[in-house]
Amino acid sequence: MKFGIVGNRSKFELPNVVQRLVSTLQQCNVEFIIDEEIVELLESKGVRLGALQTGKYEECVRGVDILIALGGDGTMLSAIRSVGAAGTPILGVNLGKLGFLAEFAPDELKSELERVIAGNYIIEERLTLEAVTPSLPGQVFHGANDIVVDKSRSARVIDIETYINGVFAVTYRGDGLIISTPTGSTAYALSNGGPIVAPAANVIGITPIAPHSLSGRPLVVPDTDVIRVIARATTNEILVSADGQEAGILEQPIEITIKKASHKMKLVKRIDRSYYDVLRAKLMWGRDARSA
């Protein structure tokens, strides 16, 4: 088994966590490669890790059995994008605030790594999305959480015609539209009133952003459906993003087609920790504030 190690170099805890991680892997006599920029950061702080196999970020992501991503959910999403169709399983260590995707805490890193090395873990496969638009020919955008059509910098609402498998469904009028995976149901979609969807569900969520109508409700469709949206605005620009990364500010009207991607993301998970455990711990799901 070979591990790759990448991380968010802006995180204060990173040097300490990397030292503990490297020590554990060496004690277990496991092969690994670490992002050379992380090593350079530690050396600039006077920390010497000794002789290690280092490489560029891309080398750490490909050609390994498991990728360890140190950071928050942004770091995880970046790692998922980089892995792409290669399908390398990702083990996320949370150095951020919420860390819904990066489920392992730094203080459990040693014990969990030993479990993983011993084979006591599961790999959870999750749906991802892909989107194309005639406005940007030849480009395909991938989202582990979501694809978002937004009104950009304008204060005015936009109209978004929504088609399912070529059949007109509804026109949403508001600030935008979120097309989300089950994983993304606890991200931006949740903040806009979308439902929480278990990650194993084979569905895609469609959630309006600040709909200018009492009847503008979220919609859940099978992941075999193809969603096409046509967005129009009184101003000239509409923003399209994938997992919070700007794909482009496009002149309207724009047309985008979103569907299930051909590849899935793979996350390393504990055998004894369920999705609902994570919901309760990180989103305080079901907690009664009156009893706090």
Backbone hydrogen bonds, N-H to C=O, Kabsch-Sander energy under -0.5 kcal/mol:
donor,donor_aa,acceptor,acceptor_aa,energy
3,F,31,E,-2.1
4,G,66,I,-2.2
5,I,33,I,-2.1
6,V,68,I,-2.5
8,N,70,L,-2.6
9,R,7,G,-0.8
11,K,8,N,-1.6
14,L,11,K,-1.3
17,V,13,E,-2.3
18,V,14,L,-2.9
19,Q,15,P,-2.0
20,R,16,N,-1.8
21,L,17,V,-2.5
22,V,18,V,-3.0
23,S,19,Q,-2.2
24,T,20,R,-2.1
25,L,21,L,-2.4
26,Q,22,V,-2.4
27,Q,23,S,-2.4
28,C,24,T,-1.8
29,N,26,Q,-1.2
30,V,25,L,-2.4
31,E,1,M,-0.8
33,I,3,F,-2.2
34,I,53,Q,-2.1
35,D,5,I,-2.3
36,E,55,G,-2.9
38,I,35,D,-1.1
39,V,35,D,-1.5
40,E,36,E,-2.2
41,L,37,E,-1.8
42,L,38,I,-2.3
43,E,39,V,-2.5
44,S,40,E,-1.9
45,K,41,L,-0.8
45,K,42,L,-0.9
46,G,43,E,-1.6
47,V,42,L,-2.9
48,R,46,G,-0.6
49,L,47,V,-0.5
52,L,50,G,-0.6
54,T,52,L,-0.8
55,G,34,I,-1.7
59,E,56,K,-0.7
60,C,56,K,-1.6
61,V,57,Y,-1.4
62,R,58,E,-1.8
65,D,2,K,-2.4
66,I,2,K,-1.6
67,L,89,P,-2.9
68,I,4,G,-3.5
68,I,66,I,-0.5
69,A,67,L,-0.6
69,A,91,L,-2.5
70,L,6,V,-2.2
70,L,68,I,-0.6
71,G,69,A,-0.7
71,G,93,V,-2.6
76,M,72,G,-1.8
77,L,73,D,-2.7
78,S,74,G,-2.1
79,A,75,T,-2.2
80,I,76,M,-2.6
81,R,77,L,-2.2
82,S,78,S,-2.2
83,V,79,A,-2.6
84,G,80,I,-2.2
86,A,83,V,-1.9
87,G,84,G,-1.3
90,I,266,K,-2.3
91,L,67,L,-3.2
92,G,90,I,-0.6
93,V,69,A,-2.9
94,N,92,G,-0.5
94,N,104,F,-3.2
95,L,71,G,-2.8
95,L,93,V,-0.6
96,G,71,G,-0.8
103,E,101,L,-1.5
104,F,92,G,-2.1
108,E,105,A,-1.6
109,L,106,P,-1.4
112,E,108,E,-2.4
113,L,109,L,-2.7
114,E,110,K,-2.1
115,R,111,S,-1.7
116,V,112,E,-2.6
117,I,113,L,-2.9
118,A,114,E,-1.6
119,G,116,V,-1.6
120,N,115,R,-2.9
121,Y,119,G,-1.5
122,I,269,K,-2.4
124,E,122,I,-0.6
124,E,267,L,-3.0
125,E,123,I,-0.6
126,R,265,M,-2.7
129,L,143,G,-2.8
130,E,259,K,-2.5
131,A,141,F,-2.4
132,V,257,T,-2.0
136,L,133,T,-1.6
139,Q,136,L,-1.7
141,F,131,A,-2.8
143,G,129,L,-2.1
147,I,179,I,-2.5
148,V,241,S,-2.9
149,V,177,L,-2.7
150,D,148,V,-0.5
150,D,239,L,-3.2
151,K,175,D,-1.6
154,S,151,K,-1.3
158,I,174,G,-3.3
159,D,232,R,-2.6
160,I,172,Y,-3.1
161,E,159,D,-0.5
161,E,230,I,-2.7
162,T,170,V,-2.6
163,Y,228,R,-3.0
164,I,167,V,-2.9
165,N,163,Y,-0.5
165,N,226,V,-3.1
167,V,164,I,-2.0
169,A,162,T,-3.1
170,V,162,T,-1.3
172,Y,160,I,-2.6
172,Y,170,V,-0.6
174,G,158,I,-2.2
174,G,172,Y,-0.5
175,D,209,I,-2.5
176,G,209,I,-0.9
177,L,149,V,-2.5
178,I,207,T,-2.9
179,I,147,I,-2.9
179,I,177,L,-0.5
180,S,178,I,-0.6
180,S,205,G,-2.5
181,T,145,N,-2.4
185,S,181,T,-0.6
185,S,182,P,-0.9
186,T,183,T,-1.1
187,A,184,G,-1.8
189,A,184,G,-0.8
190,L,187,A,-0.5
191,S,187,A,-1.3
192,N,188,Y,-0.7
192,N,189,A,-1.0
193,G,190,L,-1.7
194,G,189,A,-2.6
201,A,198,A,-2.1
203,V,201,A,-1.5
204,I,221,V,-2.8
205,G,180,S,-2.8
206,I,219,L,-3.1
207,T,178,I,-2.8
209,I,176,G,-2.6
210,A,208,P,-0.6
212,H,173,R,-3.7
213,S,211,P,-1.0
216,G,213,S,-1.0
217,R,215,S,-1.4
219,L,206,I,-2.6
221,V,204,I,-2.6
223,D,202,N,-2.0
225,D,222,P,-1.8
227,I,225,D,-0.5
227,I,258,I,-2.8
228,R,163,Y,-2.5
229,V,256,I,-2.7
230,I,161,E,-2.2
231,A,254,I,-2.4
232,R,159,D,-2.9
234,T,157,V,-0.6
238,I,250,L,-2.3
239,L,150,D,-2.2
240,V,248,G,-2.4
241,S,148,V,-2.3
242,A,245,Q,-2.4
243,D,146,D,-2.3
245,Q,242,A,-2.0
246,E,244,G,-0.6
247,A,240,V,-2.8
248,G,240,V,-1.5
250,L,238,I,-3.0
250,L,248,G,-0.7
252,Q,236,N,-1.6
254,I,231,A,-2.0
256,I,229,V,-2.5
257,T,132,V,-2.6
258,I,227,I,-3.4
259,K,130,E,-2.3
260,K,223,D,-0.6
261,A,128,T,-2.8
265,M,126,R,-2.1
267,L,124,E,-2.5
268,V,90,I,-2.8
269,K,122,I,-2.9
273,R,270,R,-0.8
278,V,274,S,-1.6
279,L,275,Y,-2.1
280,R,276,Y,-2.2
281,A,277,D,-2.3
282,K,278,V,-3.0
283,L,278,V,-0.5
283,L,279,L,-1.8
284,M,280,R,-0.5
285,W,279,L,-1.5
287,R,284,M,-1.8
289,A,287,R,-0.7
291,S,288,D,-1.7
292,A,289,A,-1.0
